[in-house]
Amino acid sequence: MTTVTAEATKTCPHCTRDLPVSAFALRKRGGESRQAWCRDCINVTRREAYARRNR
Ligand SMILES: [Zn+2]
C-alpha cells in the first residue's frame, strides 16, 4: 500500500515541525506568500503579545 500524501510541507522555524502548507496562514498582502510560522505559533505569540500589552 502506498501512502499518497502529495501535500507540500513546510518547516516552521519556531516549533521546527514539518507541517502541511495549509497549516500556515496566508498573508493578506503579498500574493502567494504564507506566514513563516505555523498557525499554532502565531496564535501563541499573538496571545502573549496581547497579554503583555494589557498587563
Ligand atoms: Zn510552529
mmCIF file of the protein (N, C-alpha, C, O) and its ligand, coordinates in Angstrom:
data_MODEL
# 
_entry.id   MODEL 
# 
loop_
_entity.id 
_entity.type 
_entity.pdbx_number_of_molecules 
1 polymer     1 
2 non-polymer 1 
# 
_entity_poly.entity_id                      1 
_entity_poly.type                           'polypeptide(L)' 
_entity_poly.nstd_linkage                   no 
_entity_poly.nstd_monomer                   no 
_entity_poly.pdbx_seq_one_letter_code       MTTVTAEATKTCPHCTRDLPVSAFALRKRGGESRQAWCRDCINVTRREAYARRNR 
_entity_poly.pdbx_seq_one_letter_code_can   MTTVTAEATKTCPHCTRDLPVSAFALRKRGGESRQAWCRDCINVTRREAYARRNR 
_entity_poly.pdbx_strand_id                 A 
# 
loop_
_entity_poly_seq.entity_id 
_entity_poly_seq.num 
_entity_poly_seq.mon_id 
_entity_poly_seq.hetero 
1 1  MET n 
1 2  THR n 
1 3  THR n 
1 4  VAL n 
1 5  THR n 
1 6  ALA n 
1 7  GLU n 
1 8  ALA n 
1 9  THR n 
1 10 LYS n 
1 11 THR n 
1 12 CYS n 
1 13 PRO n 
1 14 HIS n 
1 15 CYS n 
1 16 THR n 
1 17 ARG n 
1 18 ASP n 
1 19 LEU n 
1 20 PRO n 
1 21 VAL n 
1 22 SER n 
1 23 ALA n 
1 24 PHE n 
1 25 ALA n 
1 26 LEU n 
1 27 ARG n 
1 28 LYS n 
1 29 ARG n 
1 30 GLY n 
1 31 GLY n 
1 32 GLU n 
1 33 SER n 
1 34 ARG n 
1 35 GLN n 
1 36 ALA n 
1 37 TRP n 
1 38 CYS n 
1 39 ARG n 
1 40 ASP n 
1 41 CYS n 
1 42 ILE n 
1 43 ASN n 
1 44 VAL n 
1 45 THR n 
1 46 ARG n 
1 47 ARG n 
1 48 GLU n 
1 49 ALA n 
1 50 TYR n 
1 51 ALA n 
1 52 ARG n 
1 53 ARG n 
1 54 ASN n 
1 55 ARG n 
# 
loop_
_struct_asym.id 
_struct_asym.entity_id 
A 1 
B 2 
# 
loop_
_chem_comp.id 
_chem_comp.type 
_chem_comp.mon_nstd_flag 
ALA 'L-peptide linking' y 
ARG 'L-peptide linking' y 
ASN 'L-peptide linking' y 
ASP 'L-peptide linking' y 
CYS 'L-peptide linking' y 
GLN 'L-peptide linking' y 
GLU 'L-peptide linking' y 
GLY 'peptide linking'   y 
HIS 'L-peptide linking' y 
ILE 'L-peptide linking' y 
LEU 'L-peptide linking' y 
LYS 'L-peptide linking' y 
MET 'L-peptide linking' y 
PHE 'L-peptide linking' y 
PRO 'L-peptide linking' y 
SER 'L-peptide linking' y 
THR 'L-peptide linking' y 
TRP 'L-peptide linking' y 
TYR 'L-peptide linking' y 
VAL 'L-peptide linking' y 
ZN  non-polymer         . 
# 
_pdbx_entity_nonpoly.entity_id   2 
_pdbx_entity_nonpoly.name        ? 
_pdbx_entity_nonpoly.comp_id     ZN 
# 
_pdbx_nonpoly_scheme.asym_id         B 
_pdbx_nonpoly_scheme.entity_id       2 
_pdbx_nonpoly_scheme.mon_id          ZN 
_pdbx_nonpoly_scheme.ndb_seq_num     1 
_pdbx_nonpoly_scheme.pdb_seq_num     101 
_pdbx_nonpoly_scheme.auth_seq_num    101 
_pdbx_nonpoly_scheme.pdb_mon_id      ZN 
_pdbx_nonpoly_scheme.auth_mon_id     ZN 
_pdbx_nonpoly_scheme.pdb_strand_id   A 
_pdbx_nonpoly_scheme.pdb_ins_code    . 
# 
loop_
_atom_site.group_PDB 
_atom_site.id 
_atom_site.type_symbol 
_atom_site.label_atom_id 
_atom_site.label_alt_id 
_atom_site.label_comp_id 
_atom_site.label_asym_id 
_atom_site.label_entity_id 
_atom_site.label_seq_id 
_atom_site.pdbx_PDB_ins_code 
_atom_site.Cartn_x 
_atom_site.Cartn_y 
_atom_site.Cartn_z 
_atom_site.occupancy 
_atom_site.B_iso_or_equiv 
_atom_site.pdbx_formal_charge 
_atom_site.auth_seq_id 
_atom_site.auth_comp_id 
_atom_site.auth_asym_id 
_atom_site.auth_atom_id 
_atom_site.pdbx_PDB_model_num 
ATOM   1   N  N  . MET A 1 1  ? 0.846  -1.197 0.000  1.00 0.00 ? 1   MET A N  1 
ATOM   2   C  CA . MET A 1 1  ? 0.000  0.000  0.000  1.00 0.00 ? 1   MET A CA 1 
ATOM   3   C  C  . MET A 1 1  ? 0.890  1.259  0.000  1.00 0.00 ? 1   MET A C  1 
ATOM   4   O  O  . MET A 1 1  ? 1.880  1.351  0.726  1.00 0.00 ? 1   MET A O  1 
ATOM   5   N  N  . THR A 1 2  ? 0.508  2.175  -0.807 1.00 0.00 ? 2   THR A N  1 
ATOM   6   C  CA . THR A 1 2  ? 1.285  3.412  -0.870 1.00 0.00 ? 2   THR A CA 1 
ATOM   7   C  C  . THR A 1 2  ? 0.517  4.551  -0.229 1.00 0.00 ? 2   THR A C  1 
ATOM   8   O  O  . THR A 1 2  ? -0.680 4.728  -0.454 1.00 0.00 ? 2   THR A O  1 
ATOM   9   N  N  . THR A 1 3  ? 1.204  5.284  0.537  1.00 0.00 ? 3   THR A N  1 
ATOM   10  C  CA . THR A 1 3  ? 0.582  6.464  1.150  1.00 0.00 ? 3   THR A CA 1 
ATOM   11  C  C  . THR A 1 3  ? 0.843  7.663  0.251  1.00 0.00 ? 3   THR A C  1 
ATOM   12  O  O  . THR A 1 3  ? 1.978  8.100  0.061  1.00 0.00 ? 3   THR A O  1 
ATOM   13  N  N  . VAL A 1 4  ? -0.222 8.160  -0.276 1.00 0.00 ? 4   VAL A N  1 
ATOM   14  C  CA . VAL A 1 4  ? -0.089 9.298  -1.186 1.00 0.00 ? 4   VAL A CA 1 
ATOM   15  C  C  . VAL A 1 4  ? -0.422 10.584 -0.439 1.00 0.00 ? 4   VAL A C  1 
ATOM   16  O  O  . VAL A 1 4  ? -1.570 11.025 -0.376 1.00 0.00 ? 4   VAL A O  1 
ATOM   17  N  N  . THR A 1 5  ? 0.603  11.146 0.107  1.00 0.00 ? 5   THR A N  1 
ATOM   18  C  CA . THR A 1 5  ? 0.442  12.455 0.751  1.00 0.00 ? 5   THR A CA 1 
ATOM   19  C  C  . THR A 1 5  ? 1.260  13.460 -0.057 1.00 0.00 ? 5   THR A C  1 
ATOM   20  O  O  . THR A 1 5  ? 2.399  13.798 0.267  1.00 0.00 ? 5   THR A O  1 
ATOM   21  N  N  . ALA A 1 6  ? 0.627  13.904 -1.098 1.00 0.00 ? 6   ALA A N  1 
ATOM   22  C  CA . ALA A 1 6  ? 1.307  14.795 -2.030 1.00 0.00 ? 6   ALA A CA 1 
ATOM   23  C  C  . ALA A 1 6  ? 1.336  16.238 -1.544 1.00 0.00 ? 6   ALA A C  1 
ATOM   24  O  O  . ALA A 1 6  ? 1.945  17.104 -2.171 1.00 0.00 ? 6   ALA A O  1 
ATOM   25  N  N  . GLU A 1 7  ? 0.682  16.482 -0.441 1.00 0.00 ? 7   GLU A N  1 
ATOM   26  C  CA . GLU A 1 7  ? 0.627  17.863 0.033  1.00 0.00 ? 7   GLU A CA 1 
ATOM   27  C  C  . GLU A 1 7  ? 2.013  18.357 0.437  1.00 0.00 ? 7   GLU A C  1 
ATOM   28  O  O  . GLU A 1 7  ? 2.745  17.682 1.160  1.00 0.00 ? 7   GLU A O  1 
ATOM   29  N  N  . ALA A 1 8  ? 2.343  19.505 -0.028 1.00 0.00 ? 8   ALA A N  1 
ATOM   30  C  CA . ALA A 1 8  ? 3.657  20.074 0.281  1.00 0.00 ? 8   ALA A CA 1 
ATOM   31  C  C  . ALA A 1 8  ? 3.736  20.427 1.759  1.00 0.00 ? 8   ALA A C  1 
ATOM   32  O  O  . ALA A 1 8  ? 2.764  20.859 2.379  1.00 0.00 ? 8   ALA A O  1 
ATOM   33  N  N  . THR A 1 9  ? 4.904  20.229 2.283  1.00 0.00 ? 9   THR A N  1 
ATOM   34  C  CA . THR A 1 9  ? 5.112  20.594 3.685  1.00 0.00 ? 9   THR A CA 1 
ATOM   35  C  C  . THR A 1 9  ? 6.135  21.711 3.801  1.00 0.00 ? 9   THR A C  1 
ATOM   36  O  O  . THR A 1 9  ? 6.883  22.014 2.872  1.00 0.00 ? 9   THR A O  1 
ATOM   37  N  N  . LYS A 1 10 ? 6.131  22.293 4.955  1.00 0.00 ? 10  LYS A N  1 
ATOM   38  C  CA . LYS A 1 10 ? 6.985  23.449 5.222  1.00 0.00 ? 10  LYS A CA 1 
ATOM   39  C  C  . LYS A 1 10 ? 7.409  23.326 6.673  1.00 0.00 ? 10  LYS A C  1 
ATOM   40  O  O  . LYS A 1 10 ? 6.620  22.909 7.521  1.00 0.00 ? 10  LYS A O  1 
ATOM   41  N  N  . THR A 1 11 ? 8.631  23.681 6.958  1.00 0.00 ? 11  THR A N  1 
ATOM   42  C  CA . THR A 1 11 ? 9.101  23.585 8.338  1.00 0.00 ? 11  THR A CA 1 
ATOM   43  C  C  . THR A 1 11 ? 8.916  24.926 9.030  1.00 0.00 ? 11  THR A C  1 
ATOM   44  O  O  . THR A 1 11 ? 9.362  25.966 8.545  1.00 0.00 ? 11  THR A O  1 
ATOM   45  N  N  . CYS A 1 12 ? 8.261  24.875 10.152 1.00 0.00 ? 12  CYS A N  1 
ATOM   46  C  CA . CYS A 1 12 ? 8.083  26.093 10.941 1.00 0.00 ? 12  CYS A CA 1 
ATOM   47  C  C  . CYS A 1 12 ? 9.373  26.358 11.708 1.00 0.00 ? 12  CYS A C  1 
ATOM   48  O  O  . CYS A 1 12 ? 9.828  25.497 12.461 1.00 0.00 ? 12  CYS A O  1 
ATOM   49  N  N  . PRO A 1 13 ? 9.969  27.532 11.531 1.00 0.00 ? 13  PRO A N  1 
ATOM   50  C  CA . PRO A 1 13 ? 11.235 27.820 12.213 1.00 0.00 ? 13  PRO A CA 1 
ATOM   51  C  C  . PRO A 1 13 ? 11.065 28.042 13.714 1.00 0.00 ? 13  PRO A C  1 
ATOM   52  O  O  . PRO A 1 13 ? 12.046 28.089 14.456 1.00 0.00 ? 13  PRO A O  1 
ATOM   53  N  N  . HIS A 1 14 ? 9.828  28.178 14.149 1.00 0.00 ? 14  HIS A N  1 
ATOM   54  C  CA . HIS A 1 14 ? 9.578  28.444 15.574 1.00 0.00 ? 14  HIS A CA 1 
ATOM   55  C  C  . HIS A 1 14 ? 9.461  27.145 16.363 1.00 0.00 ? 14  HIS A C  1 
ATOM   56  O  O  . HIS A 1 14 ? 10.121 26.978 17.388 1.00 0.00 ? 14  HIS A O  1 
ATOM   57  N  N  . CYS A 1 15 ? 8.627  26.228 15.890 1.00 0.00 ? 15  CYS A N  1 
ATOM   58  C  CA . CYS A 1 15 ? 8.463  24.953 16.597 1.00 0.00 ? 15  CYS A CA 1 
ATOM   59  C  C  . CYS A 1 15 ? 9.217  23.819 15.903 1.00 0.00 ? 15  CYS A C  1 
ATOM   60  O  O  . CYS A 1 15 ? 9.220  22.685 16.383 1.00 0.00 ? 15  CYS A O  1 
ATOM   61  N  N  . THR A 1 16 ? 9.848  24.124 14.788 1.00 0.00 ? 16  THR A N  1 
ATOM   62  C  CA . THR A 1 16 ? 10.663 23.182 13.993 1.00 0.00 ? 16  THR A CA 1 
ATOM   63  C  C  . THR A 1 16 ? 9.908  21.921 13.574 1.00 0.00 ? 16  THR A C  1 
ATOM   64  O  O  . THR A 1 16 ? 10.516 20.868 13.379 1.00 0.00 ? 16  THR A O  1 
ATOM   65  N  N  . ARG A 1 17 ? 8.586  22.026 13.435 1.00 0.00 ? 17  ARG A N  1 
ATOM   66  C  CA . ARG A 1 17 ? 7.794  20.886 12.966 1.00 0.00 ? 17  ARG A CA 1 
ATOM   67  C  C  . ARG A 1 17 ? 7.623  20.979 11.458 1.00 0.00 ? 17  ARG A C  1 
ATOM   68  O  O  . ARG A 1 17 ? 7.575  22.069 10.887 1.00 0.00 ? 17  ARG A O  1 
ATOM   69  N  N  . ASP A 1 18 ? 7.534  19.819 10.827 1.00 0.00 ? 18  ASP A N  1 
ATOM   70  C  CA . ASP A 1 18 ? 7.180  19.770 9.411  1.00 0.00 ? 18  ASP A CA 1 
ATOM   71  C  C  . ASP A 1 18 ? 5.673  19.714 9.307  1.00 0.00 ? 18  ASP A C  1 
ATOM   72  O  O  . ASP A 1 18 ? 5.043  18.755 9.754  1.00 0.00 ? 18  ASP A O  1 
ATOM   73  N  N  . LEU A 1 19 ? 5.111  20.721 8.731  1.00 0.00 ? 19  LEU A N  1 
ATOM   74  C  CA . LEU A 1 19 ? 3.654  20.813 8.664  1.00 0.00 ? 19  LEU A CA 1 
ATOM   75  C  C  . LEU A 1 19 ? 3.213  21.055 7.233  1.00 0.00 ? 19  LEU A C  1 
ATOM   76  O  O  . LEU A 1 19 ? 3.955  21.634 6.440  1.00 0.00 ? 19  LEU A O  1 
ATOM   77  N  N  . PRO A 1 20 ? 1.998  20.609 6.896  1.00 0.00 ? 20  PRO A N  1 
ATOM   78  C  CA . PRO A 1 20 ? 1.478  20.916 5.562  1.00 0.00 ? 20  PRO A CA 1 
ATOM   79  C  C  . PRO A 1 20 ? 1.325  22.423 5.399  1.00 0.00 ? 20  PRO A C  1 
ATOM   80  O  O  . PRO A 1 20 ? 1.036  23.136 6.360  1.00 0.00 ? 20  PRO A O  1 
ATOM   81  N  N  . VAL A 1 21 ? 1.518  22.891 4.195  1.00 0.00 ? 21  VAL A N  1 
ATOM   82  C  CA . VAL A 1 21 ? 1.449  24.340 3.964  1.00 0.00 ? 21  VAL A CA 1 
ATOM   83  C  C  . VAL A 1 21 ? 0.108  24.929 4.392  1.00 0.00 ? 21  VAL A C  1 
ATOM   84  O  O  . VAL A 1 21 ? 0.000  26.123 4.672  1.00 0.00 ? 21  VAL A O  1 
ATOM   85  N  N  . SER A 1 22 ? -0.914 24.069 4.437  1.00 0.00 ? 22  SER A N  1 
ATOM   86  C  CA . SER A 1 22 ? -2.227 24.561 4.864  1.00 0.00 ? 22  SER A CA 1 
ATOM   87  C  C  . SER A 1 22 ? -2.228 24.957 6.341  1.00 0.00 ? 22  SER A C  1 
ATOM   88  O  O  . SER A 1 22 ? -3.148 25.635 6.799  1.00 0.00 ? 22  SER A O  1 
ATOM   89  N  N  . ALA A 1 23 ? -1.208 24.540 7.085  1.00 0.00 ? 23  ALA A N  1 
ATOM   90  C  CA . ALA A 1 23 ? -1.089 24.918 8.496  1.00 0.00 ? 23  ALA A CA 1 
ATOM   91  C  C  . ALA A 1 23 ? -0.487 26.314 8.653  1.00 0.00 ? 23  ALA A C  1 
ATOM   92  O  O  . ALA A 1 23 ? -0.386 26.850 9.756  1.00 0.00 ? 23  ALA A O  1 
ATOM   93  N  N  . PHE A 1 24 ? -0.094 26.883 7.518  1.00 0.00 ? 24  PHE A N  1 
ATOM   94  C  CA . PHE A 1 24 ? 0.464  28.235 7.540  1.00 0.00 ? 24  PHE A CA 1 
ATOM   95  C  C  . PHE A 1 24 ? -0.552 29.191 6.941  1.00 0.00 ? 24  PHE A C  1 
ATOM   96  O  O  . PHE A 1 24 ? -1.041 28.984 5.831  1.00 0.00 ? 24  PHE A O  1 
ATOM   97  N  N  . ALA A 1 25 ? -0.860 30.230 7.682  1.00 0.00 ? 25  ALA A N  1 
ATOM   98  C  CA . ALA A 1 25 ? -1.847 31.187 7.214  1.00 0.00 ? 25  ALA A CA 1 
ATOM   99  C  C  . ALA A 1 25 ? -1.293 31.994 6.050  1.00 0.00 ? 25  ALA A C  1 
ATOM   100 O  O  . ALA A 1 25 ? -0.103 32.301 5.994  1.00 0.00 ? 25  ALA A O  1 
ATOM   101 N  N  . LEU A 1 26 ? -2.162 32.322 5.141  1.00 0.00 ? 26  LEU A N  1 
ATOM   102 C  CA . LEU A 1 26 ? -1.777 33.176 4.026  1.00 0.00 ? 26  LEU A CA 1 
ATOM   103 C  C  . LEU A 1 26 ? -1.655 34.611 4.502  1.00 0.00 ? 26  LEU A C  1 
ATOM   104 O  O  . LEU A 1 26 ? -2.423 35.077 5.344  1.00 0.00 ? 26  LEU A O  1 
ATOM   105 N  N  . ARG A 1 27 ? -0.695 35.282 3.956  1.00 0.00 ? 27  ARG A N  1 
ATOM   106 C  CA . ARG A 1 27 ? -0.572 36.712 4.241  1.00 0.00 ? 27  ARG A CA 1 
ATOM   107 C  C  . ARG A 1 27 ? -1.623 37.446 3.434  1.00 0.00 ? 27  ARG A C  1 
ATOM   108 O  O  . ARG A 1 27 ? -1.921 37.074 2.300  1.00 0.00 ? 27  ARG A O  1 
ATOM   109 N  N  . LYS A 1 28 ? -2.171 38.472 4.015  1.00 0.00 ? 28  LYS A N  1 
ATOM   110 C  CA . LYS A 1 28 ? -3.209 39.224 3.310  1.00 0.00 ? 28  LYS A CA 1 
ATOM   111 C  C  . LYS A 1 28 ? -2.634 39.962 2.122  1.00 0.00 ? 28  LYS A C  1 
ATOM   112 O  O  . LYS A 1 28 ? -3.297 40.098 1.093  1.00 0.00 ? 28  LYS A O  1 
ATOM   113 N  N  . ARG A 1 29 ? -1.425 40.433 2.248  1.00 0.00 ? 29  ARG A N  1 
ATOM   114 C  CA . ARG A 1 29 ? -0.756 41.094 1.143  1.00 0.00 ? 29  ARG A CA 1 
ATOM   115 C  C  . ARG A 1 29 ? 0.433  40.259 0.719  1.00 0.00 ? 29  ARG A C  1 
ATOM   116 O  O  . ARG A 1 29 ? 1.009  39.537 1.534  1.00 0.00 ? 29  ARG A O  1 
ATOM   117 N  N  . GLY A 1 30 ? 0.799  40.347 -0.516 1.00 0.00 ? 30  GLY A N  1 
ATOM   118 C  CA . GLY A 1 30 ? 1.998  39.632 -0.968 1.00 0.00 ? 30  GLY A CA 1 
ATOM   119 C  C  . GLY A 1 30 ? 1.666  38.406 -1.791 1.00 0.00 ? 30  GLY A C  1 
ATOM   120 O  O  . GLY A 1 30 ? 2.522  37.544 -1.995 1.00 0.00 ? 30  GLY A O  1 
ATOM   121 N  N  . GLY A 1 31 ? 0.422  38.315 -2.272 1.00 0.00 ? 31  GLY A N  1 
ATOM   122 C  CA . GLY A 1 31 ? 0.081  37.247 -3.203 1.00 0.00 ? 31  GLY A CA 1 
ATOM   123 C  C  . GLY A 1 31 ? 0.122  35.861 -2.588 1.00 0.00 ? 31  GLY A C  1 
ATOM   124 O  O  . GLY A 1 31 ? -0.684 35.540 -1.714 1.00 0.00 ? 31  GLY A O  1 
ATOM   125 N  N  . GLU A 1 32 ? 1.060  35.036 -3.042 1.00 0.00 ? 32  GLU A N  1 
ATOM   126 C  CA . GLU A 1 32 ? 1.078  33.629 -2.651 1.00 0.00 ? 32  GLU A CA 1 
ATOM   127 C  C  . GLU A 1 32 ? 1.851  33.360 -1.363 1.00 0.00 ? 32  GLU A C  1 
ATOM   128 O  O  . GLU A 1 32 ? 1.858  32.234 -0.865 1.00 0.00 ? 32  GLU A O  1 
ATOM   129 N  N  . SER A 1 33 ? 2.479  34.355 -0.841 1.00 0.00 ? 33  SER A N  1 
ATOM   130 C  CA . SER A 1 33 ? 3.341  34.093 0.312  1.00 0.00 ? 33  SER A CA 1 
ATOM   131 C  C  . SER A 1 33 ? 2.525  33.717 1.540  1.00 0.00 ? 33  SER A C  1 
ATOM   132 O  O  . SER A 1 33 ? 1.413  34.200 1.752  1.00 0.00 ? 33  SER A O  1 
ATOM   133 N  N  . ARG A 1 34 ? 3.109  32.849 2.328  1.00 0.00 ? 34  ARG A N  1 
ATOM   134 C  CA . ARG A 1 34 ? 2.467  32.407 3.562  1.00 0.00 ? 34  ARG A CA 1 
ATOM   135 C  C  . ARG A 1 34 ? 3.292  32.897 4.738  1.00 0.00 ? 34  ARG A C  1 
ATOM   136 O  O  . ARG A 1 34 ? 4.458  33.267 4.602  1.00 0.00 ? 34  ARG A O  1 
ATOM   137 N  N  . GLN A 1 35 ? 2.652  32.888 5.889  1.00 0.00 ? 35  GLN A N  1 
ATOM   138 C  CA . GLN A 1 35 ? 3.366  33.245 7.100  1.00 0.00 ? 35  GLN A CA 1 
ATOM   139 C  C  . GLN A 1 35 ? 4.536  32.298 7.305  1.00 0.00 ? 35  GLN A C  1 
ATOM   140 O  O  . GLN A 1 35 ? 4.464  31.127 6.932  1.00 0.00 ? 35  GLN A O  1 
ATOM   141 N  N  . ALA A 1 36 ? 5.590  32.788 7.884  1.00 0.00 ? 36  ALA A N  1 
ATOM   142 C  CA . ALA A 1 36 ? 6.764  31.950 8.140  1.00 0.00 ? 36  ALA A CA 1 
ATOM   143 C  C  . ALA A 1 36 ? 6.468  30.945 9.247  1.00 0.00 ? 36  ALA A C  1 
ATOM   144 O  O  . ALA A 1 36 ? 6.987  29.829 9.240  1.00 0.00 ? 36  ALA A O  1 
ATOM   145 N  N  . TRP A 1 37 ? 5.646  31.344 10.180 1.00 0.00 ? 37  TRP A N  1 
ATOM   146 C  CA . TRP A 1 37 ? 5.322  30.465 11.303 1.00 0.00 ? 37  TRP A CA 1 
ATOM   147 C  C  . TRP A 1 37 ? 3.976  29.804 11.090 1.00 0.00 ? 37  TRP A C  1 
ATOM   148 O  O  . TRP A 1 37 ? 3.112  30.338 10.395 1.00 0.00 ? 37  TRP A O  1 
ATOM   149 N  N  . CYS A 1 38 ? 3.806  28.640 11.691 1.00 0.00 ? 38  CYS A N  1 
ATOM   150 C  CA . CYS A 1 38 ? 2.540  27.937 11.592 1.00 0.00 ? 38  CYS A CA 1 
ATOM   151 C  C  . CYS A 1 38 ? 1.469  28.662 12.415 1.00 0.00 ? 38  CYS A C  1 
ATOM   152 O  O  . CYS A 1 38 ? 1.778  29.526 13.235 1.00 0.00 ? 38  CYS A O  1 
ATOM   153 N  N  . ARG A 1 39 ? 0.225  28.297 12.183 1.00 0.00 ? 39  ARG A N  1 
ATOM   154 C  CA . ARG A 1 39 ? -0.887 28.959 12.876 1.00 0.00 ? 39  ARG A CA 1 
ATOM   155 C  C  . ARG A 1 39 ? -0.762 28.836 14.385 1.00 0.00 ? 39  ARG A C  1 
ATOM   156 O  O  . ARG A 1 39 ? -1.054 29.781 15.117 1.00 0.00 ? 39  ARG A O  1 
ATOM   157 N  N  . ASP A 1 40 ? -0.330 27.677 14.846 1.00 0.00 ? 40  ASP A N  1 
ATOM   158 C  CA . ASP A 1 40 ? -0.186 27.458 16.285 1.00 0.00 ? 40  ASP A CA 1 
ATOM   159 C  C  . ASP A 1 40 ? 0.770  28.471 16.892 1.00 0.00 ? 40  ASP A C  1 
ATOM   160 O  O  . ASP A 1 40 ? 0.457  29.105 17.900 1.00 0.00 ? 40  ASP A O  1 
ATOM   161 N  N  . CYS A 1 41 ? 1.933  28.622 16.277 1.00 0.00 ? 41  CYS A N  1 
ATOM   162 C  CA . CYS A 1 41 ? 2.939  29.541 16.806 1.00 0.00 ? 41  CYS A CA 1 
ATOM   163 C  C  . CYS A 1 41 ? 2.442  30.974 16.734 1.00 0.00 ? 41  CYS A C  1 
ATOM   164 O  O  . CYS A 1 41 ? 2.653  31.754 17.663 1.00 0.00 ? 41  CYS A O  1 
ATOM   165 N  N  . ILE A 1 42 ? 1.791  31.321 15.650 1.00 0.00 ? 42  ILE A N  1 
ATOM   166 C  CA . ILE A 1 42 ? 1.271  32.678 15.501 1.00 0.00 ? 42  ILE A CA 1 
ATOM   167 C  C  . ILE A 1 42 ? 0.218  32.945 16.568 1.00 0.00 ? 42  ILE A C  1 
ATOM   168 O  O  . ILE A 1 42 ? 0.190  34.023 17.161 1.00 0.00 ? 42  ILE A O  1 
ATOM   169 N  N  . ASN A 1 43 ? -0.636 31.981 16.809 1.00 0.00 ? 43  ASN A N  1 
ATOM   170 C  CA . ASN A 1 43 ? -1.661 32.133 17.846 1.00 0.00 ? 43  ASN A CA 1 
ATOM   171 C  C  . ASN A 1 43 ? -1.034 32.341 19.209 1.00 0.00 ? 43  ASN A C  1 
ATOM   172 O  O  . ASN A 1 43 ? -1.451 33.224 19.958 1.00 0.00 ? 43  ASN A O  1 
ATOM   173 N  N  . VAL A 1 44 ? -0.052 31.546 19.531 1.00 0.00 ? 44  VAL A N  1 
ATOM   174 C  CA . VAL A 1 44 ? 0.610  31.631 20.838 1.00 0.00 ? 44  VAL A CA 1 
ATOM   175 C  C  . VAL A 1 44 ? 1.272  32.991 21.008 1.00 0.00 ? 44  VAL A C  1 
ATOM   176 O  O  . VAL A 1 44 ? 1.093  33.654 22.029 1.00 0.00 ? 44  VAL A O  1 
ATOM   177 N  N  . THR A 1 45 ? 2.030  33.398 20.011 1.00 0.00 ? 45  THR A N  1 
ATOM   178 C  CA . THR A 1 45 ? 2.747  34.660 20.141 1.00 0.00 ? 45  THR A CA 1 
ATOM   179 C  C  . THR A 1 45 ? 1.789  35.836 20.136 1.00 0.00 ? 45  THR A C  1 
ATOM   180 O  O  . THR A 1 45 ? 2.045  36.845 20.792 1.00 0.00 ? 45  THR A O  1 
ATOM   181 N  N  . ARG A 1 46 ? 0.698  35.722 19.409 1.00 0.00 ? 46  ARG A N  1 
ATOM   182 C  CA . ARG A 1 46 ? -0.298 36.788 19.415 1.00 0.00 ? 46  ARG A CA 1 
ATOM   183 C  C  . ARG A 1 46 ? -0.902 36.938 20.795 1.00 0.00 ? 46  ARG A C  1 
ATOM   184 O  O  . ARG A 1 46 ? -1.067 38.044 21.311 1.00 0.00 ? 46  ARG A O  1 
ATOM   185 N  N  . ARG A 1 47 ? -1.228 35.790 21.383 1.00 0.00 ? 47  ARG A N  1 
ATOM   186 C  CA . ARG A 1 47 ? -1.849 35.801 22.702 1.00 0.00 ? 47  ARG A CA 1 
ATOM   187 C  C  . ARG A 1 47 ? -0.890 36.404 23.728 1.00 0.00 ? 47  ARG A C  1 
ATOM   188 O  O  . ARG A 1 47 ? -1.295 37.172 24.601 1.00 0.00 ? 47  ARG A O  1 
ATOM   189 N  N  . GLU A 1 48 ? 0.380  36.043 23.605 1.00 0.00 ? 48  GLU A N  1 
ATOM   190 C  CA . GLU A 1 48 ? 1.375  36.575 24.539 1.00 0.00 ? 48  GLU A CA 1 
ATOM   191 C  C  . GLU A 1 48 ? 1.530  38.081 24.379 1.00 0.00 ? 48  GLU A C  1 
ATOM   192 O  O  . GLU A 1 48 ? 1.600  38.815 25.364 1.00 0.00 ? 48  GLU A O  1 
ATOM   193 N  N  . ALA A 1 49 ? 1.582  38.533 23.136 1.00 0.00 ? 49  ALA A N  1 
ATOM   194 C  CA . ALA A 1 49 ? 1.725  39.961 22.877 1.00 0.00 ? 49  ALA A CA 1 
ATOM   195 C  C  . ALA A 1 49 ? 0.520  40.718 23.410 1.00 0.00 ? 49  ALA A C  1 
ATOM   196 O  O  . ALA A 1 49 ? 0.655  41.813 23.957 1.00 0.00 ? 49  ALA A O  1 
ATOM   197 N  N  . TYR A 1 50 ? -0.641 40.139 23.249 1.00 0.00 ? 50  TYR A N  1 
ATOM   198 C  CA . TYR A 1 50 ? -1.884 40.762 23.721 1.00 0.00 ? 50  TYR A CA 1 
ATOM   199 C  C  . TYR A 1 50 ? -1.884 40.848 25.236 1.00 0.00 ? 50  TYR A C  1 
ATOM   200 O  O  . TYR A 1 50 ? -2.235 41.879 25.810 1.00 0.00 ? 50  TYR A O  1 
ATOM   201 N  N  . ALA A 1 51 ? -1.487 39.756 25.882 1.00 0.00 ? 51  ALA A N  1 
ATOM   202 C  CA . ALA A 1 51 ? -1.447 39.711 27.349 1.00 0.00 ? 51  ALA A CA 1 
ATOM   203 C  C  . ALA A 1 51 ? -0.444 40.715 27.881 1.00 0.00 ? 51  ALA A C  1 
ATOM   204 O  O  . ALA A 1 51 ? -0.682 41.369 28.896 1.00 0.00 ? 51  ALA A O  1 
ATOM   205 N  N  . ARG A 1 52 ? 0.662  40.829 27.199 1.00 0.00 ? 52  ARG A N  1 
ATOM   206 C  CA . ARG A 1 52 ? 1.720  41.746 27.632 1.00 0.00 ? 52  ARG A CA 1 
ATOM   207 C  C  . ARG A 1 52 ? 1.220  43.193 27.567 1.00 0.00 ? 52  ARG A C  1 
ATOM   208 O  O  . ARG A 1 52 ? 1.477  44.006 28.454 1.00 0.00 ? 52  ARG A O  1 
ATOM   209 N  N  . ARG A 1 53 ? 0.508  43.473 26.496 1.00 0.00 ? 53  ARG A N  1 
ATOM   210 C  CA . ARG A 1 53 ? 0.041  44.832 26.272 1.00 0.00 ? 53  ARG A CA 1 
ATOM   211 C  C  . ARG A 1 53 ? -1.011 45.235 27.314 1.00 0.00 ? 53  ARG A C  1 
ATOM   212 O  O  . ARG A 1 53 ? -1.136 46.407 27.667 1.00 0.00 ? 53  ARG A O  1 
ATOM   213 N  N  . ASN A 1 54 ? -1.754 44.247 27.793 1.00 0.00 ? 54  ASN A N  1 
ATOM   214 C  CA . ASN A 1 54 ? -2.848 44.542 28.719 1.00 0.00 ? 54  ASN A CA 1 
ATOM   215 C  C  . ASN A 1 54 ? -2.487 44.322 30.183 1.00 0.00 ? 54  ASN A C  1 
ATOM   216 O  O  . ASN A 1 54 ? -3.349 44.252 31.058 1.00 0.00 ? 54  ASN A O  1 
ATOM   217 N  N  . ARG A 1 55 ? -1.225 44.220 30.407 1.00 0.00 ? 55  ARG A N  1 
ATOM   218 C  CA . ARG A 1 55 ? -0.818 43.967 31.793 1.00 0.00 ? 55  ARG A CA 1 
ATOM   219 C  C  . ARG A 1 55 ? -0.986 45.241 32.623 1.00 0.00 ? 55  ARG A C  1 
ATOM   220 O  O  . ARG A 1 55 ? -0.698 45.241 33.820 1.00 0.00 ? 55  ARG A O  1 
HETATM 221 ZN ZN . ZN  B 2 .  ? 5.182  26.459 14.547 1.00 0.00 2 101 ZN  A ZN 1 
# 
